[in-house]
Amino acid sequence: MADRVLLDNRKTPCAVGLIKAARLMAELDPGTILEIWRRDRFAPWEIPIWAEADGHAVEALGWDGRWPARHMVFEVTKGSGP
């Protein structure tokens, strides 16, 4: 079973959250799952575009929590590239 790391970006502005995700992903081993929690409305487009561009795979996208604290949950598996 692959390792899993959580990045809680619920209170982080969208661009900063993506930078934090990229920096953390760079430190992980290939096959590790990065679970990202986001609340911003652009995340459903930003996360998959970033993941594909960097050679990672978005394995799951869902929702968790209740309003007003509801957030998106992304599971991104690190690819074998840089």
DSSP file (Angstrom, degrees, kcal/mol; ACC not computed):
  #  RESIDUE AA STRUCTURE BP1 BP2  ACC     N-H-->O    O-->H-N    N-H-->O    O-->H-N    TCO  KAPPA ALPHA  PHI   PSI    X-CA   Y-CA   Z-CA
    1    1 A M              0   0    0      0, 0.0     2,-0.1     0, 0.0     0, 0.0   0.000 360.0 360.0 360.0 136.9    0.0    0.0    0.0
    2    2 A A        -     0   0    0      1,-0.1    30,-0.1    29,-0.1    29,-0.1  -0.341 360.0-104.6 -72.4 150.9    1.3    3.4   -0.9
    3    3 A D        -     0   0    0     -2,-0.1    30,-2.9    26,-0.0     2,-0.4  -0.369  34.1-147.5 -68.0 155.8    2.2    6.0    1.6
    4    4 A R  E     -a   33   0A   0     28,-0.2     2,-0.4    -2,-0.1    30,-0.2  -0.995  12.7-171.4-132.8 134.6   -0.3    8.9    2.1
    5    5 A V  E     -a   34   0A   0     28,-2.7    30,-3.3    -2,-0.4     2,-0.4  -0.982  14.7-141.7-126.2 137.3    0.4   12.5    3.0
    6    6 A L  E     -a   35   0A   0     -2,-0.4     2,-0.5    28,-0.2    30,-0.2  -0.841  12.7-173.0-103.0 134.2   -2.2   15.1    3.8
    7    7 A L  E     -a   36   0A   0     28,-3.1    30,-2.5    -2,-0.4     2,-1.0  -0.954  10.9-158.0-123.4 109.1   -2.0   18.8    2.8
    8    8 A D  E     +a   37   0A   0     -2,-0.5     3,-0.3    28,-0.2    30,-0.1  -0.762  25.5 159.7 -91.5 101.0   -4.8   20.9    4.3
    9    9 A N    >   +     0   0    0     28,-2.1     3,-1.5    -2,-1.0    30,-0.5   0.030  32.5 119.0-107.1  24.5   -5.1   24.0    2.1
   10   10 A R  T 3  S+     0   0    0      1,-0.3    -1,-0.2    28,-0.2    28,-0.1   0.806  84.4  34.8 -64.2 -29.2   -8.6   24.9    3.2
   11   11 A K  T 3  S+     0   0    0     -3,-0.3    -1,-0.3     2,-0.1    -2,-0.1   0.110  99.2 100.8-111.0  21.0   -7.5   28.3    4.5
   12   12 A T  S <  S-     0   0    0     -3,-1.5    27,-0.3     2,-0.0    28,-0.2  -0.890  79.5-108.6-108.9 134.2   -4.8   29.0    1.9
   13   13 A P     >  -     0   0    0      0, 0.0     4,-2.7     0, 0.0     5,-0.2  -0.248  38.2-107.3 -57.6 150.9   -5.4   31.3   -1.2
   14   14 A C  H  > S+     0   0    0      1,-0.2     4,-1.8     2,-0.2     5,-0.2   0.867 114.5  43.0 -54.3 -50.6   -5.6   29.3   -4.4
   15   15 A A  H  > S+     0   0    0      1,-0.2     4,-1.8     2,-0.2    -1,-0.2   0.907 116.2  48.5 -65.6 -40.9   -2.2   30.2   -6.0
   16   16 A V  H  > S+     0   0    0      1,-0.2     4,-2.5     2,-0.2    -1,-0.2   0.890 108.8  54.7 -65.4 -39.5   -0.4   29.7   -2.7
   17   17 A G  H  X S+     0   0    0     -4,-2.7     4,-2.1     1,-0.2    -1,-0.2   0.876 107.5  49.4 -61.8 -38.7   -2.1   26.4   -2.2
   18   18 A L  H  X S+     0   0    0     -4,-1.8     4,-2.3    -5,-0.2    -1,-0.2   0.881 110.3  50.5 -69.2 -38.3   -0.9   25.1   -5.5
   19   19 A I  H  X S+     0   0    0     -4,-1.8     4,-2.4     2,-0.2    -2,-0.2   0.918 110.4  49.9 -64.1 -43.5    2.6   26.2   -4.9
   20   20 A K  H  X S+     0   0    0     -4,-2.5     4,-2.3     1,-0.2    -2,-0.2   0.900 110.7  50.3 -61.5 -40.7    2.6   24.4   -1.5
   21   21 A A  H  X S+     0   0    0     -4,-2.1     4,-2.7     2,-0.2    -2,-0.2   0.922 111.1  48.1 -63.9 -44.3    1.2   21.3   -3.2
   22   22 A A  H  X S+     0   0    0     -4,-2.3     4,-1.8     2,-0.2    -2,-0.2   0.908 112.6  48.4 -64.1 -42.4    4.0   21.3   -5.8
   23   23 A R  H  X S+     0   0    0     -4,-2.4     4,-0.7     2,-0.2    -1,-0.2   0.912 114.2  45.7 -64.9 -42.5    6.7   21.9   -3.2
   24   24 A L  H >X S+     0   0    0     -4,-2.3     3,-1.1     1,-0.2     4,-0.5   0.918 110.3  53.5 -67.0 -42.4    5.5   19.1   -1.0
   25   25 A M  H >< S+     0   0    0     -4,-2.7     3,-1.2     1,-0.3    -1,-0.2   0.862 101.0  61.2 -60.7 -35.7    5.0   16.7   -4.0
   26   26 A A  H 3< S+     0   0    0     -4,-1.8    -1,-0.3     1,-0.3    -2,-0.2   0.765 103.7  50.8 -62.2 -25.2    8.7   17.3   -5.0
   27   27 A E  H << S+     0   0    0     -3,-1.1    -1,-0.3    -4,-0.7    -2,-0.2   0.581  96.0  91.0 -87.5 -11.3    9.8   15.9   -1.6
   28   28 A L  S << S-     0   0    0     -3,-1.2     3,-0.1    -4,-0.5     6,-0.0  -0.466  78.4-111.9 -90.0 157.4    7.7   12.7   -1.9
   29   29 A D    >   -     0   0    0     -2,-0.1     3,-1.9     1,-0.1    49,-0.2  -0.532  47.1 -85.7 -80.2 151.2    8.7    9.3   -3.4
   30   30 A P  T 3  S+     0   0    0      0, 0.0    49,-0.2     0, 0.0    -1,-0.1  -0.283 116.6  29.7 -55.2 140.7    7.0    8.1   -6.6
   31   31 A G  T 3  S+     0   0    0     47,-2.4     2,-0.2     1,-0.3    48,-0.1   0.236  86.5 132.8  91.4 -13.1    3.7    6.3   -5.9
   32   32 A T    <   -     0   0    0     -3,-1.9    46,-2.8    47,-0.1     2,-0.5  -0.482  54.4-131.0 -71.1 140.9    3.0    8.3   -2.7
   33   33 A I  E     -aB   4  77A   0    -30,-2.9   -28,-2.7    44,-0.2     2,-0.7  -0.837  14.0-158.7 -97.1 124.6   -0.5    9.7   -2.5
   34   34 A L  E     -aB   5  76A   0     42,-3.4    42,-2.5    -2,-0.5     2,-0.6  -0.913   6.6-156.9-101.6 114.1   -0.9   13.4   -1.7
   35   35 A E  E     -aB   6  75A   0    -30,-3.3   -28,-3.1    -2,-0.7     2,-0.5  -0.830  12.6-165.9 -92.9 119.8   -4.3   14.1   -0.3
   36   36 A I  E     -aB   7  74A   0     38,-2.6    38,-2.6    -2,-0.6     2,-0.5  -0.921  10.2-158.6-113.8 126.5   -5.1   17.8   -0.8
   37   37 A W  E     +aB   8  73A   0    -30,-2.5   -28,-2.1    -2,-0.5     2,-0.3  -0.914  23.6 167.8-102.5 125.1   -8.0   19.6    0.9
   38   38 A R  E     - B   0  72A   0     34,-2.0    34,-3.1    -2,-0.5   -28,-0.2  -0.954  29.0-175.0-136.6 154.1   -9.1   22.7   -0.9
   39   39 A R        +     0   0    0    -30,-0.5   -29,-0.1    -2,-0.3    -1,-0.1   0.491  52.2 108.6-121.4 -11.9  -12.1   25.1   -0.7
   40   40 A D  S >  S-     0   0    0    -28,-0.2     3,-1.1     1,-0.1    32,-0.1  -0.378  70.9-126.3 -76.5 151.6  -11.5   27.5   -3.6
   41   41 A R  T 3  S+     0   0    0      1,-0.3    -1,-0.1     2,-0.1     4,-0.1   0.636 104.3  57.5 -72.7 -15.3  -13.7   27.3   -6.7
   42   42 A F  T >> S+     0   0    0      1,-0.2     4,-2.6     2,-0.1     3,-1.7   0.574  78.5  93.0 -91.2  -9.2  -10.9   27.0   -9.2
   43   43 A A  H <> S+     0   0    0     -3,-1.1     4,-2.1     1,-0.3    -1,-0.2   0.843  74.4  63.6 -55.3 -40.1   -9.4   23.8   -7.6
   44   44 A P  H 34 S+     0   0    0      0, 0.0    -1,-0.3     0, 0.0    -2,-0.1   0.750 117.1  30.9 -60.7 -19.7  -11.3   21.3   -9.8
   45   45 A W  H <> S+     0   0    0     -3,-1.7     4,-1.7    -4,-0.1    -2,-0.2   0.802 119.6  51.1-100.1 -42.0   -9.4   22.8  -12.8
   46   46 A E  H  X S+     0   0    0     -4,-2.6     4,-2.7     2,-0.2     5,-0.3   0.927 107.0  51.4 -65.0 -47.6   -6.1   23.8  -11.3
   47   47 A I  H  X S+     0   0    0     -4,-2.1     4,-2.9     1,-0.2     5,-0.2   0.944 112.2  43.9 -61.7 -51.5   -5.2   20.6   -9.5
   48   48 A P  H  > S+     0   0    0      0, 0.0     4,-2.5     0, 0.0     5,-0.2   0.893 114.9  49.9 -61.9 -37.7   -5.7   18.2  -12.6
   49   49 A I  H  X S+     0   0    0     -4,-1.7     4,-2.2     2,-0.2    -2,-0.2   0.939 114.4  44.5 -64.5 -45.9   -3.9   20.6  -14.9
   50   50 A W  H  X S+     0   0    0     -4,-2.7     4,-1.9     2,-0.2     6,-0.2   0.931 113.7  50.5 -62.1 -46.1   -0.9   20.9  -12.5
   51   51 A A  H  <>S+     0   0    0     -4,-2.9     5,-3.3    -5,-0.3     4,-0.4   0.929 112.7  45.2 -60.7 -47.0   -0.9   17.2  -11.8
   52   52 A E  H ><5S+     0   0    0     -4,-2.5     3,-1.1     1,-0.2    -1,-0.2   0.913 111.2  52.9 -64.0 -42.5   -0.8   16.3  -15.5
   53   53 A A  H 3<5S+     0   0    0     -4,-2.2    -1,-0.2     1,-0.3    -2,-0.2   0.835 114.0  43.2 -62.5 -32.9    1.8   18.9  -16.4
   54   54 A D  T 3<5S-     0   0    0     -4,-1.9    -1,-0.3    -5,-0.2    -2,-0.2   0.366 120.3-104.8 -96.6   4.5    4.1   17.5  -13.7
   55   55 A G  T < 5S+     0   0    0     -3,-1.1    26,-0.3    -4,-0.4    -3,-0.2   0.716  77.7 126.8  84.4  21.2    3.5   13.8  -14.5
   56   56 A H      < -     0   0    0     -5,-3.3     2,-0.4    -6,-0.2    -1,-0.3  -0.583  52.1-127.8-104.5 170.7    1.2   12.9  -11.6
   57   57 A A  E     -C   77   0A   0     20,-2.2    20,-3.1    -2,-0.2     2,-0.8  -0.978   5.4-139.7-125.6 129.7   -2.2   11.3  -11.6
   58   58 A V  E     +C   76   0A   0     -2,-0.4    18,-0.3    18,-0.2     3,-0.1  -0.786  25.0 177.1 -83.4 111.0   -5.4   12.6   -9.9
   59   59 A E  E     +     0   0A   0     16,-3.0     2,-0.3    -2,-0.8    -1,-0.2   0.772  61.0   9.2 -88.1 -29.1   -6.9    9.3   -8.6
   60   60 A A  E     -C   75   0A   0     15,-1.2    15,-2.4     2,-0.0     2,-0.4  -0.998  50.5-171.6-154.5 148.8  -10.0   10.7   -6.9
   61   61 A L  E     +C   74   0A   0     -2,-0.3     2,-0.3    13,-0.2    13,-0.2  -0.969  30.7 135.2-141.2 124.5  -11.9   14.0   -6.4
   62   62 A G  E     -C   73   0A   0     11,-2.2    11,-3.0    -2,-0.4     2,-0.3  -0.850  44.8-100.7-152.6-172.2  -14.7   14.3   -3.9
   63   63 A W  E     -C   72   0A   0     -2,-0.3     2,-0.3     9,-0.3     9,-0.2  -0.898  28.2-177.8-121.5 150.0  -16.3   16.4   -1.2
   64   64 A D  E     +C   71   0A   0      7,-2.4     7,-2.6    -2,-0.3     2,-0.0  -0.975  42.7  26.5-143.4 156.6  -16.1   16.1    2.6
   65   65 A G  S    S-     0   0    0     -2,-0.3     2,-0.3     5,-0.2     5,-0.2  -0.152  78.4 -79.9  86.2 177.9  -17.6   18.0    5.5
   66   66 A R    >   -     0   0    0      4,-0.1     3,-2.0     3,-0.0     4,-0.1  -0.882  63.1 -54.8-120.0 152.0  -20.8   19.9    5.9
   67   67 A W  T 3  S+     0   0    0      1,-0.3    -2,-0.0    -2,-0.3     4,-0.0  -0.414 120.8  24.3 -60.1 134.8  -21.6   23.5    4.8
   68   68 A P  T 3  S+     0   0    0      0, 0.0    -1,-0.3     0, 0.0    -3,-0.0  -0.974 132.7  40.9 -94.8   5.0  -20.1   25.9    5.6
   69   69 A A  S <  S+     0   0    0     -3,-2.0    -2,-0.3     2,-0.0    -5,-0.1   0.224  81.5 135.8 -97.8  15.0  -16.9   23.9    6.2
   70   70 A R        +     0   0    0     -5,-0.2     2,-0.3    -4,-0.1    -5,-0.2  -0.343  30.2 178.0 -64.2 142.0  -17.4   21.7    3.2
   71   71 A H  E     - C   0  64A   0     -7,-2.6    -7,-2.4    -4,-0.0     2,-0.3  -0.969  29.9-107.0-145.2 159.0  -14.2   21.1    1.1
   72   72 A M  E     -BC  38  63A   0    -34,-3.1   -34,-2.0    -2,-0.3     2,-0.5  -0.615  26.4-152.2 -84.9 146.4  -12.9   19.3   -1.9
   73   73 A V  E     -BC  37  62A   0    -11,-3.0   -11,-2.2    -2,-0.3     2,-0.4  -0.981  11.9-173.6-123.2 120.5  -10.6   16.3   -1.5
   74   74 A F  E     -BC  36  61A   0    -38,-2.6   -38,-2.6    -2,-0.5     2,-0.6  -0.917  12.0-157.9-111.6 138.4   -8.1   15.4   -4.2
   75   75 A E  E     -BC  35  60A   0    -15,-2.4   -16,-3.0    -2,-0.4   -15,-1.2  -0.960  17.1-177.8-114.7 112.2   -6.0   12.3   -4.2
   76   76 A V  E     -BC  34  58A   0    -42,-2.5   -42,-3.4    -2,-0.6     2,-0.5  -0.945  14.8-150.1-115.9 123.1   -2.9   12.8   -6.4
   77   77 A T  E     -BC  33  57A   0    -20,-3.1   -20,-2.2    -2,-0.5   -44,-0.2  -0.800  23.6-119.3 -94.4 128.4   -0.4   10.0   -6.9
   78   78 A K        -     0   0    0    -46,-2.8   -47,-2.4    -2,-0.5   -22,-0.1  -0.452  28.0-138.3 -68.4 132.2    3.1   11.1   -7.5
   79   79 A G        -     0   0    0     -2,-0.2   -47,-0.1   -49,-0.2   -23,-0.1  -0.179  22.9-106.3 -79.4 178.9    4.5   10.0  -10.9
   80   80 A S  S    S+     0   0    0    -25,-0.2   -24,-0.1   -50,-0.1    -1,-0.1   0.521  91.1  91.6 -87.7  -4.7    8.0    8.7  -11.5
   81   81 A G              0   0    0    -26,-0.3   -27,-0.0   -27,-0.1   -26,-0.0  -0.005 360.0 360.0 -77.3-171.3    9.2   11.9  -13.2
   82   82 A P              0   0    0      0, 0.0    -1,-0.1     0, 0.0   -27,-0.1   0.482 360.0 360.0 -65.6 360.0   10.9   14.8  -11.6
